[in-house]
């Protein structure tokens, strides 16, 4: 059985995985910060305490700043370019931005201890390095980000709002079983695949939005969203619109405009135009002759 199912696989360490770990951790942290308590306010994002968070990869303080600006604007805040033009100042900071590596091997790991020991003895032939003999192995990487923000009034310097600590982690896992692998999974990937192949994949993941607590609906940070005058226009699974109006000139999904106009005209005639419709020639022509003859005729008014 071991001979039948044994195999081999190699993977190269690439910088893309590191960037995905950092960016995914930042996205998860920022997406949980709800700026809707500041909706409708003119705000300025103070990034003075984000500039020092510089790392070697492309995911640095600039990425965190852009992510925060997106979340602030999606919450209905009016972003200002200068602090003097804003009523509320939002100050943000980064507490953590990095990643760690972990390796777990079930079996005999690769080592050179015997060769090093034998080399101490004179006239002793060298012993080859012991290769890795593993039943299973897992290489795991974990990225972490911690972001926080608070707001205060620009003029009075009074505290207005604070987000609390938003901490998140992202993972990337490569697993080998009897030499077969790597099975690539983790939070940075939508599903687990064998060496990136589309033929063998399983375990898709999904994303969600924070719970609704305000009249303004939440905006999924990871989803494409349209806005109508700053208000999010969200579509449900059945095509109905949730939490906002339609874009200018856009018809209501699933409703025929012509039939809607006919229904509204009919409703208006029933409410206020019953007598008027009875006097029109069209209404008389549509009624049977017996009903027209049976209707009481209006009496002539006497003039004094």
C-alpha positions as CSV (number, residue, x, y, z in Angstrom):
1,X,0.0,0.0,0.0
2,X,2.9,2.4,0.8
3,X,4.4,1.7,-2.6
4,X,1.2,2.2,-4.4
5,X,0.2,5.5,-2.8
6,X,3.7,7.0,-2.3
7,X,4.7,10.0,-4.3
8,X,6.7,13.2,-4.2
9,X,6.0,16.8,-4.5
10,X,7.9,20.1,-4.2
11,X,6.9,23.7,-3.8
12,X,8.9,26.9,-4.1
13,X,8.8,29.6,-1.5
14,X,7.4,32.7,-3.1
15,X,6.8,36.2,-2.0
16,X,3.2,36.1,-3.2
17,X,2.2,33.9,-0.2
18,X,3.7,36.3,2.2
19,X,1.9,39.3,0.6
20,X,-1.4,37.3,0.6
21,X,-1.0,36.6,4.3
22,X,-0.4,40.2,5.2
23,X,-3.0,41.7,2.9
24,X,-5.6,39.1,4.0
25,X,-4.9,39.8,7.7
26,X,-5.3,43.6,7.1
27,X,-8.5,43.1,5.1
28,X,-10.0,41.0,7.9
29,X,-9.1,43.5,10.5
30,X,-10.4,46.5,8.7
31,X,-13.6,44.8,7.5
32,X,-14.7,44.3,11.2
33,X,-14.4,48.0,12.0
34,X,-17.8,49.6,11.7
35,X,-17.6,53.4,10.9
36,X,-21.4,53.8,10.6
37,X,-21.8,55.7,13.9
38,X,-20.0,58.6,11.9
39,X,-22.2,58.3,8.9
40,X,-23.0,61.7,7.3
41,X,-20.1,63.5,9.0
42,X,-17.2,65.3,7.4
43,X,-14.2,63.3,8.5
44,X,-10.5,63.4,8.1
45,X,-8.3,60.3,8.4
46,X,-5.2,61.0,10.4
47,X,-2.5,58.5,9.3
48,X,0.4,59.9,11.3
49,X,0.7,56.7,13.3
50,X,0.5,54.5,10.3
51,X,3.6,55.7,8.5
52,X,6.0,53.9,10.7
53,X,4.5,50.5,9.9
54,X,6.9,49.8,7.0
55,X,7.7,46.2,6.0
56,X,9.8,44.8,3.1
57,X,6.7,43.7,1.0
58,X,4.2,45.7,-0.9
59,X,1.7,45.4,2.0
60,X,2.6,48.3,4.2
61,X,1.1,51.3,5.8
62,X,-0.2,52.6,2.5
63,X,-2.3,49.5,2.0
64,X,-3.7,49.9,5.5
65,X,-4.5,53.5,4.8
66,X,-6.3,52.8,1.6
67,X,-8.3,50.0,3.2
68,X,-9.4,52.3,6.0
69,X,-10.4,55.0,3.6
70,X,-12.5,52.5,1.6
71,X,-14.3,51.4,4.8
72,X,-14.9,54.9,6.0
73,X,-16.4,56.0,2.7
74,X,-18.6,52.9,2.5
75,X,-20.0,53.8,5.9
76,X,-21.4,57.1,4.5
77,X,-18.8,59.4,5.8
78,X,-17.6,62.4,3.7
79,X,-13.8,62.1,3.4
80,X,-11.9,65.4,3.5
81,X,-8.4,66.0,2.2
82,X,-7.5,68.5,4.9
83,X,-8.2,68.4,8.6
84,X,-9.4,72.0,8.6
85,X,-12.3,71.1,6.3
86,X,-13.5,68.2,8.6
87,X,-15.7,68.2,11.6
88,X,-14.5,64.8,12.9
89,X,-10.9,63.5,13.0
90,X,-10.4,59.8,12.8
91,X,-7.0,58.6,14.1
92,X,-5.9,55.1,13.2
93,X,-2.9,52.9,14.3
94,X,-1.3,49.5,13.6
95,X,-0.3,47.3,16.4
96,X,0.8,44.2,14.4
97,X,1.7,43.4,10.8
98,X,3.7,40.3,10.2
99,X,3.8,36.5,9.8
100,X,5.3,33.4,11.3
101,X,6.3,30.0,9.9
102,X,5.6,26.6,11.5
103,X,6.6,23.1,10.4
104,X,5.3,19.8,11.7
105,X,6.8,16.4,10.5
106,X,5.4,13.0,11.4
107,X,8.4,10.7,10.9
108,X,12.2,11.2,10.7
109,X,13.2,14.8,9.8
110,X,16.2,15.5,7.6
111,X,19.3,15.9,9.7
112,X,23.1,15.7,9.4
113,X,23.9,14.8,13.0
114,X,25.5,11.4,12.3
115,X,27.8,12.9,9.6
116,X,28.9,15.6,12.0
117,X,29.7,13.1,14.8
118,X,31.6,10.8,12.5
119,X,33.7,13.6,11.1
120,X,35.2,14.1,14.6
121,X,37.0,10.7,14.4
122,X,40.2,10.5,12.3
123,X,40.4,8.4,9.2
124,X,36.6,7.8,9.2
125,X,34.7,7.9,5.9
126,X,32.0,10.4,5.6
127,X,28.4,9.3,6.2
128,X,25.7,10.7,3.9
129,X,23.1,13.0,5.2
130,X,19.9,11.2,6.4
131,X,17.0,12.3,4.2
132,X,13.6,13.1,5.5
133,X,11.4,10.1,6.0
134,X,8.0,11.5,6.7
135,X,4.6,9.9,6.8
136,X,3.0,13.3,6.8
137,X,4.3,16.9,6.9
138,X,2.7,20.3,7.2
139,X,4.2,23.7,6.5
140,X,2.0,26.4,8.0
141,X,2.3,30.2,7.8
142,X,0.3,32.6,9.8
143,X,-0.1,36.3,9.2
144,X,-1.4,38.7,11.8
145,X,-2.7,42.3,11.9
146,X,-4.1,44.5,14.6
147,X,-5.7,47.8,13.7
148,X,-7.6,50.3,15.9
149,X,-9.2,53.7,15.3
150,X,-10.9,56.4,17.3
151,X,-12.6,59.7,16.5
152,X,-12.8,63.1,18.1
153,X,-14.3,66.5,17.4
154,X,-11.8,68.8,15.6
155,X,-12.8,72.0,17.4
156,X,-13.7,70.8,20.9
157,X,-11.3,67.8,21.0
158,X,-14.1,65.8,22.7
159,X,-14.1,62.0,22.1
160,X,-16.8,60.9,19.7
161,X,-16.3,57.2,18.9
162,X,-13.7,54.4,19.2
163,X,-13.6,51.1,17.3
164,X,-11.9,48.9,19.9
165,X,-9.1,46.5,19.0
166,X,-9.6,44.7,15.7
167,X,-7.2,41.8,15.5
168,X,-7.2,39.0,12.9
169,X,-5.1,36.2,11.5
170,X,-4.7,34.6,8.1
171,X,-3.3,31.2,7.4
172,X,-1.6,29.3,4.5
173,X,-1.1,25.5,4.8
174,X,0.9,23.1,2.7
175,X,0.4,19.4,3.6
176,X,2.1,16.3,2.3
177,X,0.8,12.7,3.0
178,X,3.0,9.8,2.1
179,X,5.0,12.1,-0.2
180,X,1.9,13.3,-2.1
181,X,1.4,17.0,-2.1
182,X,1.4,19.8,-1.4
183,X,-2.3,20.1,-0.5
184,X,-2.6,23.9,-0.4
185,X,-5.2,25.4,1.9
186,X,-5.8,28.2,4.4
187,X,-7.8,31.4,4.7
188,X,-5.9,33.1,1.9
189,X,-7.2,30.5,-0.6
190,X,-10.8,29.9,-1.6
191,X,-10.4,26.2,-1.5
192,X,-7.9,23.4,-0.9
193,X,-6.1,22.3,-4.1
194,X,-3.4,19.8,-4.9
195,X,-0.3,21.8,-5.9
196,X,-2.6,24.5,-7.3
197,X,-4.3,22.1,-9.7
198,X,-8.0,22.8,-10.6
199,X,-8.6,19.1,-11.0
200,X,-8.4,18.2,-7.4
201,X,-10.0,20.8,-5.1
202,X,-12.4,20.8,-2.2
203,X,-13.6,22.9,0.8
204,X,-14.7,26.3,-0.5
205,X,-14.9,29.1,2.0
206,X,-17.3,32.1,2.1
207,X,-17.2,35.6,3.5
208,X,-19.9,37.6,5.3
209,X,-20.7,41.0,6.6
210,X,-20.9,42.4,10.2
211,X,-24.4,42.2,11.8
212,X,-26.8,45.0,11.1
213,X,-27.1,47.5,14.0
214,X,-27.9,50.8,12.2
215,X,-30.5,52.0,9.7
216,X,-27.6,52.1,7.1
217,X,-26.9,48.6,5.9
218,X,-23.4,47.2,6.3
219,X,-21.1,47.0,3.3
220,X,-19.1,43.8,2.7
221,X,-15.5,45.0,2.5
222,X,-14.6,42.1,0.2
223,X,-17.5,42.4,-2.3
224,X,-18.2,44.8,-5.2
225,X,-20.8,47.4,-4.2
226,X,-22.6,50.2,-6.0
227,X,-23.5,53.5,-4.3
228,X,-26.4,55.9,-4.9
229,X,-25.6,59.3,-3.5
230,X,-23.3,57.6,-1.0
231,X,-25.9,55.0,0.0
232,X,-25.0,51.4,-0.7
233,X,-27.3,49.6,-3.3
234,X,-27.2,46.0,-2.4
235,X,-28.9,43.1,-4.3
236,X,-30.3,40.0,-2.7
237,X,-30.2,36.5,-4.1
238,X,-33.6,36.9,-5.7
239,X,-32.7,40.2,-7.4
240,X,-34.5,42.4,-4.9
241,X,-32.8,45.5,-3.6
242,X,-31.8,45.7,0.0
243,X,-30.9,48.8,2.0
244,X,-31.0,51.5,-0.6
245,X,-32.7,52.9,-3.7
246,X,-32.0,52.3,-7.3
247,X,-29.5,54.1,-9.5
248,X,-30.9,57.0,-11.5
249,X,-32.9,55.7,-14.4
250,X,-32.7,52.1,-13.3
251,X,-36.1,50.1,-13.3
252,X,-37.1,48.0,-10.4
253,X,-36.0,44.4,-10.9
254,X,-38.8,42.0,-11.9
255,X,-41.5,44.7,-12.4
256,X,-43.0,45.7,-15.8
257,X,-43.1,49.5,-16.0
258,X,-46.1,49.5,-18.4
259,X,-48.2,47.2,-16.2
260,X,-47.3,49.3,-13.2
261,X,-48.5,52.5,-14.8
262,X,-51.8,50.8,-15.8
263,X,-52.3,49.5,-12.3
264,X,-51.7,53.0,-10.8
265,X,-54.1,54.7,-13.2
266,X,-56.8,52.1,-12.4
267,X,-56.2,52.7,-8.7
268,X,-56.5,56.4,-9.1
269,X,-59.7,56.1,-11.0
270,X,-61.3,54.0,-8.3
271,X,-60.3,56.3,-5.5
272,X,-61.2,59.7,-6.8
273,X,-62.7,59.5,-10.2
274,X,-65.7,57.2,-10.0
275,X,-68.3,59.9,-10.9
276,X,-66.0,61.3,-13.5
277,X,-65.6,58.0,-15.2
278,X,-69.4,57.4,-15.2
279,X,-70.0,60.6,-17.2
280,X,-67.4,60.0,-19.9
281,X,-68.5,58.7,-23.2
282,X,-66.0,55.8,-23.1
283,X,-67.4,54.6,-19.8
284,X,-70.9,54.7,-21.2
285,X,-70.0,52.8,-24.3
286,X,-68.4,50.0,-22.1
287,X,-71.6,49.6,-20.0
288,X,-74.6,47.6,-21.2
289,X,-77.6,49.6,-22.4
290,X,-79.9,48.2,-19.7
291,X,-77.5,49.6,-16.9
292,X,-77.4,53.0,-18.6
293,X,-81.2,53.2,-18.7
294,X,-81.6,52.1,-15.1
295,X,-79.2,54.8,-13.8
296,X,-80.9,57.8,-12.2
297,X,-80.8,60.9,-14.2
298,X,-79.5,64.1,-12.6
299,X,-82.3,66.5,-11.6
300,X,-82.4,70.0,-13.1
301,X,-81.5,72.7,-10.7
302,X,-84.0,75.4,-10.0
303,X,-82.9,79.0,-10.5
304,X,-84.4,81.5,-8.1
